[in-house]
């Protein structure tokens, strides 16, 4: 049973704005078989840092020597139906905030100060991360009872659904662990409370969930529109639809979201204005307007060329002939990545007969390949 001092810490962490606070022991470490198999299948695409840090991800004691416990912190970012406003492109819900890496980090600094003030921990006795370190947050969150790992490979909370940012504090202090969600099965068992439901797997536009709890990043729209810095595979572009940054489909359809309620928003700062942008506005962004519009958000990490690439794909899928002119304007963009996807989109909207001039001037092999590729099918 947690001590009164531990419960006081839980309460004070909640006062900092964390909606969920749970504890787990780091012994035993996470079995490496699942992570090794996932990496062996190449499901991590070109995110090679996951290979380099695989041992640390399985055993956080390799990250912080002598670590005994992990404090898992959850921040509810539920926004209802936000993320898609009538006729406008779709954004992953989490992108409609100031960058959570920055805002949550400030709260984590205060969490570290609590460990020092309440328990006498030194600065080297703990280490915190917000989705940036070699920590399997979802696995530890399941072990702590914050939720369970669903068939969509996401942490699902019985009280908040799919909408939790996760942060973690590794510490040499020892805390009493919280029990897992269910006594049935081992903590962290994939889909232990999903039952026979496969809505997430069935709804995934690209078939990126080949097995319960297994995500193939190579086919994931979130990976392709955010982590992938190169061309989006031509065969996948029609499946992306009107999404310009990430994808929430496997989260949206989960029945557990009927319990979603939204957090206190003490740590997060809304940027719902982003979701009101039209495709035409995005296609017309300049380096200056991009920097001003997305300052302090996670979208800035994508950079302008990446967002324009995604917007070209969404435009090509839109069936809106009114977007042909801005697409043709991008055929002279400085980035070959943007030009290549603008070619695809313009052809998909039936403007192939207007590409002769730009094609004659093109010298980049990546873009030339797009001009010479087989014509895409209808929208």
DAVEN-V216852 format. One record per pair of residues at least 24 apart in sequence whose ideal C-beta (glycine too) atoms are under 10 Angstrom apart, sorted by the first residue. I is the first residue (numbers start at 1). J is the second residue. If there is no record, write none. Layout:
I,J
I,J
This chain:
1,176
2,175
2,176
2,177
2,178
3,175
3,176
5,118
5,119
5,175
6,69
6,71
6,118
6,119
6,173
6,174
6,175
6,176
6,178
7,176
8,114
8,118
9,71
9,111
9,114
9,115
9,118
9,119
9,173
9,175
10,71
10,175
10,178
12,110
12,111
12,114
12,117
12,118
13,71
13,73
13,107
13,108
13,110
13,111
13,114
13,115
13,169
14,73
14,264
14,266
15,110
15,114
15,266
16,73
16,104
16,106
16,107
16,108
16,109
16,110
16,111
16,113
16,114
16,266
16,267
17,73
17,75
17,103
17,104
17,106
17,107
17,110
17,263
17,264
17,265
17,266
17,267
17,268
18,71
18,72
18,73
18,74
18,75
18,76
18,104
18,107
18,108
18,111
18,165
18,167
18,263
18,264
18,266
18,267
19,73
19,74
19,75
19,76
19,77
19,78
19,157
19,159
19,160
19,163
19,164
19,165
19,261
19,262
19,263
19,264
19,265
19,266
19,267
20,72
20,73
20,74
20,75
20,76
20,141
20,144
20,145
20,146
20,147
20,157
20,159
20,160
20,164
20,166
20,263
21,71
21,72
21,73
21,74
21,111
21,144
21,146
21,178
22,70
22,71
22,72
22,73
22,74
22,140
22,141
22,142
22,143
22,144
22,145
22,146
22,147
22,175
22,177
22,178
22,179
22,180
23,69
23,70
23,71
23,72
23,140
23,143
23,144
23,145
23,146
23,169
23,171
23,174
23,175
23,176
23,177
23,178
24,69
24,70
24,71
24,72
24,139
24,140
24,141
24,142
24,143
24,144
24,145
24,146
24,168
24,175
24,177
24,178
24,180
24,187
25,67
25,68
25,69
25,70
25,140
25,143
25,144
25,174
25,175
25,176
25,177
26,59
26,60
26,61
26,63
26,64
26,67
26,68
26,69
26,70
26,140
26,143
26,170
26,171
26,174
26,177
27,59
27,61
27,67
27,68
27,69
27,174
28,59
28,143
29,55
29,57
29,58
29,59
29,60
29,61
29,62
29,136
30,57
30,58
30,59
30,60
30,135
30,136
30,139
30,140
30,143
30,188
31,58
31,139
31,186
31,188
32,57
32,58
32,59
33,58
34,58
34,136
34,139
34,188
34,190
34,213
34,214
35,136
35,139
37,214
38,153
38,213
38,214
38,215
38,216
38,217
41,210
41,214
41,216
41,218
42,216
42,217
42,218
43,153
43,208
43,210
43,214
43,215
43,216
43,217
43,218
43,219
43,220
43,223
44,215
44,216
44,217
44,218
44,223
44,227
45,216
45,217
45,218
45,219
45,220
45,223
45,224
45,227
45,228
46,217
46,218
46,223
46,227
46,228
46,229
46,230
47,217
47,223
47,227
47,228
49,134
50,134
50,217
52,134
53,133
53,134
53,135
54,134
55,134
56,133
56,134
56,135
56,136
57,133
57,134
57,135
57,136
57,137
57,139
58,134
58,136
58,139
59,134
59,136
60,127
60,129
60,133
60,134
60,135
60,136
60,140
60,168
60,170
61,170
61,172
62,134
63,127
63,129
63,133
63,134
63,135
63,170
64,124
64,125
64,126
64,127
64,133
64,169
64,170
64,171
64,172
65,124
65,172
66,124
66,125
66,170
66,171
66,172
67,125
67,126
67,127
67,169
67,170
67,171
67,172
67,173
67,174
68,170
68,171
68,172
68,173
68,174
68,175
69,126
69,144
69,169
69,170
69,171
69,172
69,173
69,174
69,175
69,176
69,177
70,126
70,135
70,137
70,140
70,141
70,143
70,144
70,168
70,169
70,170
70,171
70,175
70,177
71,108
71,111
71,115
71,126
71,128
71,140
71,144
71,167
71,168
71,169
71,170
71,171
71,173
71,175
72,135
72,137
72,138
72,139
72,140
72,141
72,142
72,143
72,144
72,145
72,146
72,147
72,155
72,164
72,166
72,167
72,168
72,169
72,178
73,104
73,107
73,108
73,111
73,128
73,130
73,137
73,141
73,146
73,164
73,165
73,166
73,167
73,168
73,169
73,267
74,137
74,141
74,144
74,146
74,147
74,155
74,157
74,160
74,163
74,164
74,165
74,166
74,167
74,263
75,100
75,103
75,104
75,107
75,130
75,163
75,164
75,165
75,166
75,167
75,263
75,264
75,265
75,266
75,267
75,268
76,157
76,159
76,160
76,161
76,163
76,164
76,165
76,260
76,261
76,262
76,263
76,264
76,265
76,267
76,268
77,160
77,163
77,164
77,165
77,262
77,263
77,265
77,267
77,268
77,270
78,160
78,161
78,162
78,163
78,164
78,257
78,260
78,261
78,262
78,263
78,265
79,163
79,248
79,260
79,262
79,265
79,268
79,270
79,272
79,275
80,163
80,260
80,262
81,252
82,270
82,272
82,275
83,243
83,245
83,246
83,248
83,252
83,272
83,274
83,275
84,242
84,243
84,248
84,252
84,275
85,272
85,275
85,276
85,277
85,278
87,242
87,278
87,279
87,318
87,320
88,242
88,244
88,275
88,276
88,277
88,278
88,279
88,281
88,282
89,241
89,242
89,243
89,244
89,245
89,275
89,277
89,278
89,279
89,281
89,282
89,310
89,311
89,314
89,315
89,317
89,318
90,221
90,240
90,241
90,242
90,243
90,244
90,245
90,246
90,247
90,248
90,249
90,275
90,314
91,225
91,243
91,244
91,245
91,246
91,247
91,248
91,271
91,272
91,274
91,275
91,277
91,299
92,221
92,222
92,225
92,226
92,243
92,244
92,245
92,246
92,247
92,248
92,251
92,298
92,299
93,162
93,163
93,246
93,248
93,251
93,252
93,275
94,131
94,163
94,165
94,245
94,246
94,248
94,268
94,298
95,226
95,244
95,245
95,246
95,271
95,274
95,275
95,294
95,297
95,298
95,299
95,302
96,245
96,268
96,270
96,271
96,272
96,273
96,274
96,275
96,276
96,297
96,298
96,299
97,165
97,265
97,267
97,268
97,269
97,270
97,271
97,272
97,274
97,296
97,297
97,298
98,267
98,268
98,269
98,270
98,271
98,295
98,296
98,297
98,298
99,269
99,271
99,294
99,295
99,296
99,297
99,298
99,299
99,300
99,301
100,130
100,131
100,165
100,167
100,267
100,268
100,269
100,297
100,298
101,129
101,130
101,131
101,132
101,165
101,167
101,298
101,301
102,130
102,269
102,296
102,297
102,298
103,130
103,165
103,266
103,267
103,268
103,269
103,296
104,128
104,129
104,130
104,131
104,165
104,166
104,167
104,267
104,268
105,129
105,130
105,132
105,167
105,267
106,267
107,167
107,266
107,267
108,167
108,168
108,169
108,267
111,167
111,169
111,171
112,169
112,171
114,169
115,169
115,171
115,172
115,173
118,173
119,171
119,172
119,173
119,175
120,173
121,171
121,172
121,173
122,172
124,172
125,170
125,171
125,172
125,173
126,169
126,170
126,171
126,172
126,173
127,168
127,169
127,170
127,171
127,172
128,167
128,168
128,169
128,170
128,171
129,166
129,167
129,168
129,169
129,170
130,165
130,166
130,167
130,168
131,165
131,166
131,167
131,168
132,167
133,167
133,168
133,170
135,166
135,167
135,168
135,169
135,170
136,168
136,188
137,164
137,165
137,166
137,167
137,168
138,164
138,166
138,188
138,213
139,187
139,188
140,166
140,168
140,170
140,187
140,188
141,166
141,168
141,181
141,188
142,180
142,181
142,186
142,187
142,188
142,189
142,190
142,192
143,177
143,178
143,179
143,180
143,181
143,186
143,187
143,188
144,168
144,177
144,178
144,179
144,180
144,181
144,187
144,188
145,177
145,178
145,179
145,180
145,181
145,182
145,187
146,178
146,180
146,181
147,180
147,181
147,193
147,256
148,180
148,181
148,182
148,185
148,187
148,188
148,189
148,190
148,191
148,192
148,193
148,194
148,213
148,256
149,187
149,188
149,189
149,190
149,191
149,192
149,193
149,194
149,212
149,213
150,190
150,191
150,192
150,193
150,194
150,197
150,200
150,212
150,213
150,250
150,251
150,254
150,256
151,190
151,191
151,194
151,195
151,197
151,198
151,199
151,200
151,201
151,209
151,211
151,212
151,213
151,214
151,250
151,254
152,190
152,191
152,194
152,198
152,199
152,200
152,201
152,203
152,204
152,208
152,209
152,212
152,213
152,215
152,249
152,250
152,251
152,252
152,253
152,254
153,190
153,191
153,200
153,208
153,209
153,211
153,212
153,213
153,214
153,215
153,216
153,220
153,250
154,200
154,213
154,215
154,250
154,251
154,254
156,181
156,191
156,192
156,193
156,194
156,200
156,251
156,254
156,255
156,256
156,257
156,259
157,181
157,256
157,257
157,259
157,260
158,182
158,193
158,256
158,259
159,256
159,259
159,260
159,261
160,256
160,257
160,259
160,260
160,261
160,262
160,263
161,251
161,252
161,254
161,255
161,256
161,257
161,258
161,259
161,260
161,261
162,200
162,248
162,250
162,251
162,252
162,253
162,254
162,256
162,257
162,260
163,248
163,251
163,254
163,257
163,260
163,261
163,262
163,263
164,260
164,263
165,263
165,267
165,268
167,267
188,213
189,213
190,214
193,256
194,254
194,255
194,256
195,255
197,253
197,254
197,255
197,256
199,249
199,250
199,252
199,253
199,254
199,255
200,249
200,250
200,251
200,252
200,253
200,254
200,255
201,250
201,253
202,250
202,253
203,249
203,250
203,252
203,253
203,254
204,239
204,247
204,249
204,250
204,253
205,236
205,238
205,239
205,240
205,241
205,243
205,247
205,249
205,250
206,233
206,235
206,236
206,239
206,240
206,247
206,249
207,239
208,236
208,239
208,247
208,249
208,250
209,250
215,250
220,246
220,247
220,250
221,245
221,246
221,247
221,248
221,249
221,250
221,310
222,246
222,247
222,248
222,249
222,250
223,247
224,309
224,310
224,313
225,302
225,306
225,307
225,309
225,310
225,313
225,314
226,298
226,299
226,301
226,302
226,306
226,307
226,310
227,301
227,302
227,306
228,306
228,309
228,310
229,302
229,303
229,305
229,306
229,309
229,337
230,306
230,309
230,337
230,340
230,366
231,309
231,336
231,337
231,340
231,341
231,344
231,366
231,369
231,370
232,309
232,310
232,312
232,313
232,337
232,340
232,341
232,344
234,340
234,341
234,344
234,369
234,370
234,373
234,374
234,376
235,376
236,313
237,312
237,313
237,314
237,316
237,317
237,341
237,344
237,345
237,348
237,376
238,313
238,316
238,317
238,348
238,376
238,377
238,378
238,379
239,313
239,317
240,310
240,313
240,314
240,316
240,317
241,313
241,314
241,317
241,318
242,279
242,311
242,313
242,314
242,315
242,317
242,318
243,310
243,313
243,314
243,317
244,274
244,277
244,279
244,282
244,299
244,302
244,306
244,307
244,308
244,309
244,310
244,311
244,312
244,313
244,314
244,315
245,274
245,282
245,297
245,298
245,299
245,302
245,306
245,307
245,310
245,311
245,314
246,298
246,299
246,302
246,310
269,296
269,297
271,295
271,296
271,297
271,298
271,299
274,299
277,311
278,311
278,323
279,311
279,312
279,314
279,315
279,317
279,318
279,320
279,322
279,323
279,326
279,327
280,311
280,315
280,320
280,322
280,323
280,325
280,326
281,311
281,326
282,307
282,308
282,310
282,311
282,312
282,314
282,315
282,326
283,307
283,308
283,311
283,312
283,314
283,315
283,323
283,325
283,326
283,327
283,329
283,330
283,338
283,342
283,345
284,308
284,311
284,326
284,329
284,330
285,311
287,334
303,335
304,333
304,335
304,338
305,333
305,334
305,335
305,336
305,337
305,338
305,339
305,341
306,335
306,337
306,338
307,338
308,333
308,335
308,337
308,338
308,339
308,341
308,342
309,335
309,337
309,338
309,339
309,340
309,341
309,342
309,345
310,341
311,338
311,341
311,342
311,345
312,337
312,338
312,339
312,340
312,341
312,342
312,343
312,344
312,345
312,346
312,348
313,341
313,342
313,344
313,345
313,348
314,345
315,341
315,342
315,344
315,345
315,346
315,348
315,349
316,341
316,342
316,343
316,344
316,345
316,346
316,347
316,348
316,349
316,376
316,379
317,345
317,348
317,349
317,376
317,379
318,345
318,348
318,349
318,379
319,348
319,349
319,350
319,378
319,379
320,349
320,379
321,349
321,350
321,351
322,349
323,349
323,351
324,349
324,350
324,351
324,354
325,351
325,354
327,351
327,354
328,354
328,355
328,357
328,358
330,358
331,355
331,357
331,358
331,359
331,361
331,362
331,367
331,371
332,358
332,361
332,362
333,367
335,364
335,367
336,362
336,363
336,364
336,365
336,366
336,367
336,368
336,370
337,364
337,366
337,367
338,367
339,364
339,366
339,367
339,368
339,370
339,371
340,364
340,366
340,367
340,368
340,369
340,370
340,371
340,373
341,367
341,370
342,367
342,370
343,367
343,368
343,369
343,370
343,371
343,372
343,373
344,370
344,371
344,373
344,375
344,376
345,376
347,371
347,373
347,375
347,376
348,375
348,376
348,377
348,378
348,379
349,376
349,378
349,379
350,378
350,379
352,376
